[in-house]
Structures are given as C-alpha cells and as structure tokens.
Amino acid sequence: MTPERSVPGSPGVPRVPTATYRLQLQPAFPFAAAGAAVPYLASLGVSHLHLSPVLEAVPGSPHGYDVVDHARVREELGGEDGLRALSRTAREHGLGLVVDIVPNHMAMAPRHNRALWEVLRQGPTSPYARWFDIDWEAQGGQVLLPVLGAPLGEVIEELRVEDGVLRYWDHVFPLREGTEDLPLPQLLDAQWYRPVWWRLARTELNYRRFFSISELIAVRVEDPEVFEATHATVLRLLDEGVIDGLRVDHPDGLADPGGYLRRLHEATGGRWTVVEKILADHEHLPASWPVAGTTGYDALRRVDGVFTDPEGARELTDLYRRFAAPQTDRGGHWAATARRAAYKVLTQELATEVERLVRVAHRVCDTAPDPALRDRAPWTLRTALRELLVRLEVYRPYGARDAAAVLTEEAAAEARQAFTVPEEAGAVDVVRGLLLGRYGDGPGHAELRTRFAQTASALRAKSVEDTAFYRYVPLLSANEVGGEPGSPGVSPEDFHAYCARVQRDWPAGGVVVSTHDTKRSADVRAAIAVLTECPRRWAGTLDEATRGEEGGPDAQLAWAAWQTVFGLGPAEPERVREALLKHVREAGLYTSWTEQEPPYEEAVAAFVTAGPCGAPGKRVQALRAALEPHIRANVLGTALLHLTMPGVPDVYQGTEAEYRALVDPDNRRPVRFPPEDPGVKGAVTQAALRLRRRRPEAFGPAATYTPLAAEGPAAGHCLAFARSGAVVTAVTRLSQRLAEAGGWRETVLALPPGRWSDLLAPGREFTGHARVADLFAQLPVALLERAGDGGGPGAEGGSA
C-alpha cells in the first residue's frame, strides 16, 4: 500500500492510518454516541475510527455481523444520515473511518432478509438464488430450515397460515404461489423450504453456514453479480469519502479469498484494507493478496509470547496435570486434545458439510475417465477426507499449489493408517491427488477443492478456538485467537525476526492485542502470564485456596476458574459465572450448547460463587496484589509494544486505560468516554499515539525497525528496538524472574546516536549506553524520541 497522505473528500486524513480505534456499535451505542466521543478520541491521538459492521442487521443485534440488507445502513444506529453525520464530525477533528464488512454470510432471518425471503418463495428460479450456497439437489430440492423445537409431528399445531405467510412463533416464512389454501401437511410439502427440528442441522442441512452456526447462511460473493449487489453501498460510501478503509471479516470462508480480495481492491481503488486471517506460527499471508495485511492476531501471539516464560509455562503445565489429571486427548496434551476436538467437530457440528464433500468426491470419482479413481466407496472417501482434514495445521489451503505444501505426504501416510485394508487406504491418495490437481481440473474437481478449503477453515475455528482452547487450560493467556497453547513462549529473537518481516512485507497491516473476539482482554492475559514466572507460588496458593473446599464439578474447570479470577481481579460474580458457563459448554466435556446438563451447570455456578468468587478467592486476590508490580510491567509492556511495533495498531474501545474483560459478550459492553481514570496505561497510550500521529514517517511503510540489544547480567529482561532512528521503545519482560535474580544491576542499553528524550517522564534524557536501571527508574517501560526531531515532546500540547 502506498503511504499517500490524503484521499478525495478526506482532507487531512492519512490514506494509511497511523492508528485506529475500534468502536462496537449497537442500538445502545449508535452513530450519535460515537460522534459524541470523537473529540476525546481525536485528542487521544488515533487517525481513524474503526467501526463494527454498519449495514442493516437483525433487529436488536448487539454486534451487527448478522447482516440482512447490504443496501441500507442500519437504522437502529441512525441510518445513513447518522453515519454521514459521524463522518463529518470525525473529519472536523482530523479523523477518518474504517468499517468492518461481512462478505461471507448473512442472517438466516427470512422476515428481515428480503433476498432470502424471495429464494424461499420462488426457489431456484429466484433471481436471488445465486446469492446463497444451497445444494438444491439434496433434500428433495427443499431448503431445510432447522427452526422447530421438536420433530414436526409434535409441533405441527404450532404452525399456522396467517395473512398469506407461514408462522411458527417468532419465525415468519413466505408461501409458494398457489399453495395458500392447501391443508397444512400438503402446504409444507409444496414449499421450496422445509421447517425441521433444529437437531437435524448437524447432518441434514443443505445450505452452507458460517462455521456451524445455522442462523448465518453463506453468501456466494465469488459471483460477480452477487459481489456488486452486496458491496454497492459500501463502495459508494468509499467513493463519496464517507468512509476511508475496510476490515474484511473472515475471508477464509469464501470460495476464493484471493479472487475476492483482488476484485475488492480494484473496486475500492486500492483503499487501505486488512483481513481477519488467522495465521499459524509457520504460515505467511499469501503474497498475492492485494491488502495491507491481517487484522493483527499474528502480532498478538508474539506480544503475548514475549511476556511468557517458556520454562515456567512447562512447569505450570506439569502442575496443571497433577492438579486436574486430564486425559491425554481431553486436555492433557495440546496436540492430542486439538486432534480429538477436530474429530468431534467433523462428526458432529460439521457432519453435514463433510457429507456434502463426500457427495462431491464420489461424483467426481464415479464419472472420472481415469480408472484409478473408480470403485471408491463413499465410506472410504469420507474416511480419507476426515483424516486429511484433522491433520491440516493451517486454516485452509489456497489452490492446488498451496495444498501441496499443507497436505503433506507425512499427513497422508498417517491418514492411511485409519484403514485396515491397504487397498482401501488408496482412497487417501485419490482424495489427496484430487485436492492437488493431479487428476484434471473439471468443475467437480474445482468444487471439491473449494469445499474442502471452506470446511477446513470452519473445522480449524471450531475445533481449536471453540473447543480445544476450553479443554487444554494450563495457561489461559495462551488460549487466544491465533495462539499456540502447546508452545506459548516467544523469545526476543523470534519477536524481532517477526517484526522485521512485517516491516518488510506488510508494514501497513493491523496490530491488535484486544478485540471483540478475544477470549480475554490483553490486561487479563498479561496478568495470567505472570504465573509462568512463579508456577510453584501459584500452585501453593491454589492448594491453600482449595484446602478443605470442594474442588468443583471437575478439576479442569476449577483450574481454569481460579486462573480466570486471578487475571480478572475483583469483579461481579455474575460476569465470572457467565464466562465459565460458556467455557464448559464450548469444551463439551460434560455439557454443551446443544446437550446441556443442568445439574452440572448448576454445580459450576455454585462452585464459582462459593470458591473463586467467594471467601477462598481472597487468597488468589492476595497473590494478585503481591504480584501487582509484575502484572503492571506486563500490562504496560504489552501496550507499548502494541503501539510502536511495525504495523497499524488498533485500540479496542476502552483499552487505552486498564481494561479487564472476559469472552463475549463481556468484552462488548459499552464503555465510558473518556475513561474515569486512564491511569498510567492511559498516559503511555496517549504518548505513543500522539507520537505516531506526529511522526508518521517513523512508523509507516517506509520506516525501519532495528532491534537493540542490552548488555549485562539482566540483558534478557530488556526488549528494545528503534524505529527509523527517531524513536526507541524499551520494555521490561519477565520482571518477577528479574527481581529474583537481583534486578538490573549494571545492565546497559546501547542507544542509537543522539540525545534521547523520555516521553513518559518529561525532562529526562539519555545518551550512549544508558543504564537500564535508570531507564526504568520510574516505569517498567520507556518511550524515547531523539531530541530535536519532530518538534520534541512538547508538540501537540505536551507528552502524556
């Protein structure tokens, strides 16, 4: 992306943001409320507001990802007039707007979704039929709607025809022309859809969903007409200068993410765009994608990891195994737990997607001119597909060439072991060959590759983020989107290597540490990470807290609950209970969203109230208080790295001050502007953001990143780097271990040439080899600017 400074209709607003600020819009926080916060947010130092989805969504939606009409700006937020008013207010204060768009799915809400209503009314001949990924060849040509609370025979009296529509409680469906007067059983059979018991969604559904969420139906934006229809309003708002950039939600669910992003890039004229792409540790963003970069979960992984002691994390894991005694593949070991979770998701939540894959593969094999593909029973193809899917270590492959790198021969060899008869194991080679493009490239082959990739991305999200993260819980701070719980630590060398690569390849990509999707906010994770520096102290405290007390309904949940209250600190018990009930349902070991066990869930709630949120929890809070200086070091270090490392930082609402939140919906609560007490973190955040705005060249696409190495007995506890020779960031890492080892002593940090002013403590200057003990005398972090550059720390009304 080019670092142009302005775009038409946006005077003074940089084309590439210096920093964005994420606002969660909802009926309780509409455009007008965002507008009222603009003066404060401008003073904070960001260049753009980052808005959650703004198009028409299901009424009352607290998030907006359930879009029902791409042509209209959401009325509950203030409509297009409200968005334009917010844009004008933002520009008056020098800010632009970035909006979140959702190309992959819409709400399965016919009464609000006109396009879907017409498809259900007219069937495959509807002009909107091409919008949705529906398998009309399955289920007798009817779209299955899993909305009934029980099998049809038990609830048929609750369905009724009124005013020319079919009603079932809050659900409303259209009627096929000419069927209004039929008796109800015949009327149901005559529709282009079939209301069914919600439990049939797992195995019988014939439309593609978002992950396994039946309430969200996939949209085929690979079709040019569908792309144009679903993007026209957003593109118009871009052209008119109302908005300036885009965040693309979950492109991995699309048939062709690269093709979609190329079309989007051309349609927007190359506006700044980031994509919510989750990268594995060893995976890179496809270089051919014309985007600024990811939204930044890969950066989150490195920031969290550098404040995690890998040796302590291993010891903590051993203590967890002794405390909870989890089975190896049900929370005992990460890889085994993730693999078992993947099998569970494929055979349960994604069973219908797997069956559609099997049908496509069987059709390709049955009609293939190559005899090598013939005589493959559906069960062998199903087994081969399943075994290859669970071994995929990335979200998805992108085309046949990329598939060769991720569908390895080693994975195929393991997959063959699922078969008893070697000849039947040949199905693995057939399926792998089809996915790698070795048997031609007809429409069926392309469909198989596409659906395999889409299923793979849903599998990875559901099995890792939404299942295994809640089963394997030795260190909750590592169980975050994009994280690697099996190896949570990141060395300073690896952190620097990552930053150098980002500055070289994706310098305008996003950087996040807290989002609307993080399971714990950065400050909660920063606190929990301190436990890797004192695992035995944690185990001792836990032993005292649980002595004589019931251990909870299960020991894995208990371990997670105690870590949760340590990370969160004193809070309303209801928040903790709700988060932990979600935890056990996602884990699916003793209860789940679809098979709830009330006695177990009641036991969880009672345990949380009486234990972690009761009197025994005071021991954990006492430990937190004792470790507060080290928690503070992690919190401030995380904040400063986030705001000064390569990329464009996205500040989640409220996180400029200390912000402790758990999984959604806890992290989507409205926040106060400005915060009541921004504290030291607020001062650090404002100083860094104002510096970025004042010195964009020091951080932007043309900037440089240079690691700085400390020297001396505690060198490994100082992480430092220079940006473009004009700014130096230095943070303390593993401060508890540092204190145990005797402190900084004679450790020094060699600064680049020049005099360096401390932006966090005005009046202090450093040159040459600065004593780290002096550098961190007032705070565990330092932000330095070369004196005489860029107006100095007094610019824009002074430093923080």
Sequence and secondary structure as in RCSB ss.txt:
>XXXX:A:sequence
MTPERSVPGSPGVPRVPTATYRLQLQPAFPFAAAGAAVPYLASLGVSHLHLSPVLEAVPGSPHGYDVVDHARVRE
ELGGEDGLRALSRTAREHGLGLVVDIVPNHMAMAPRHNRALWEVLRQGPTSPYARWFDIDWEAQGGQVLLPVLGA
PLGEVIEELRVEDGVLRYWDHVFPLREGTEDLPLPQLLDAQWYRPVWWRLARTELNYRRFFSISELIAVRVEDPE
VFEATHATVLRLLDEGVIDGLRVDHPDGLADPGGYLRRLHEATGGRWTVVEKILADHEHLPASWPVAGTTGYDAL
RRVDGVFTDPEGARELTDLYRRFAAPQTDRGGHWAATARRAAYKVLTQELATEVERLVRVAHRVCDTAPDPALRD
RAPWTLRTALRELLVRLEVYRPYGARDAAAVLTEEAAAEARQAFTVPEEAGAVDVVRGLLLGRYGDGPGHAELRT
RFAQTASALRAKSVEDTAFYRYVPLLSANEVGGEPGSPGVSPEDFHAYCARVQRDWPAGGVVVSTHDTKRSADVR
AAIAVLTECPRRWAGTLDEATRGEEGGPDAQLAWAAWQTVFGLGPAEPERVREALLKHVREAGLYTSWTEQEPPY
EEAVAAFVTAGPCGAPGKRVQALRAALEPHIRANVLGTALLHLTMPGVPDVYQGTEAEYRALVDPDNRRPVRFPP
EDPGVKGAVTQAALRLRRRRPEAFGPAATYTPLAAEGPAAGHCLAFARSGAVVTAVTRLSQRLAEAGGWRETVLA
LPPGRWSDLLAPGREFTGHARVADLFAQLPVALLERAGDGGGPGAEGGSA
>XXXX:A:secstr
    S BTTBTT  SS S EEEE  BTTB HHHHHHHHHHHHHHT SEEEE   EEESTT SS  SEEEEEEE G
GGTHHHHHHHHHHHHHHTT EEEEEE  SEEE  TTT HHHHHHHHHGGGSTTGGGB B TTSGGG EEEEEESS
 HHHHGGGEEEETTEEEETTEEEE  TT TTS HHHHHHTSSEEEEEGGGHHHH  B EETTEEEEEEB TTSHH
HHHHHHHHHHHHHHTTS  EEEE  GGGSS HHHHHHHHHHHHTS EEEE     TT    TT  SSEE SHHHH
HHHHHHTS HHHHHHHHHHHHHHH   IIIIISHHHHHHHHHHHHHHTTTHHHHHHHHHHHHHHHHT SSGGG S
  HHHHHHHHHHHHHT  SS   HHHHHHHHS HHHHHHHHTT SSTTTTHHHHHHHHHHTTTT   HHHHHHHH
HHHHHHHHHHIIIIITTGGGT  S GGG STT  TTS    HHHHHHHHHHHHHH TTSEE SS SS SS HHHH
HHHHGGGG HHHHHHHHHHHHTTS   S HHHHHHHHHHHHHH S  HHHHHHHHHHHHHHH SS  SSS  HHH
HHHHHHHHHHTTTSTTHHHHHHHHHHTHHHHHHHHHHHHHHHHHSSSEEEEETTTTS     STTGGGS   SS 
S  HHHHHHHHHHHHHHHH HHHHSTT  EEEE EESTTGGGEEEEEETTTEEEEEE SHHHHHHTT  TT EEE
  SS EEETTSTT EE SEEEHHHHTSS SEEEEEETTSTT TTGGG   
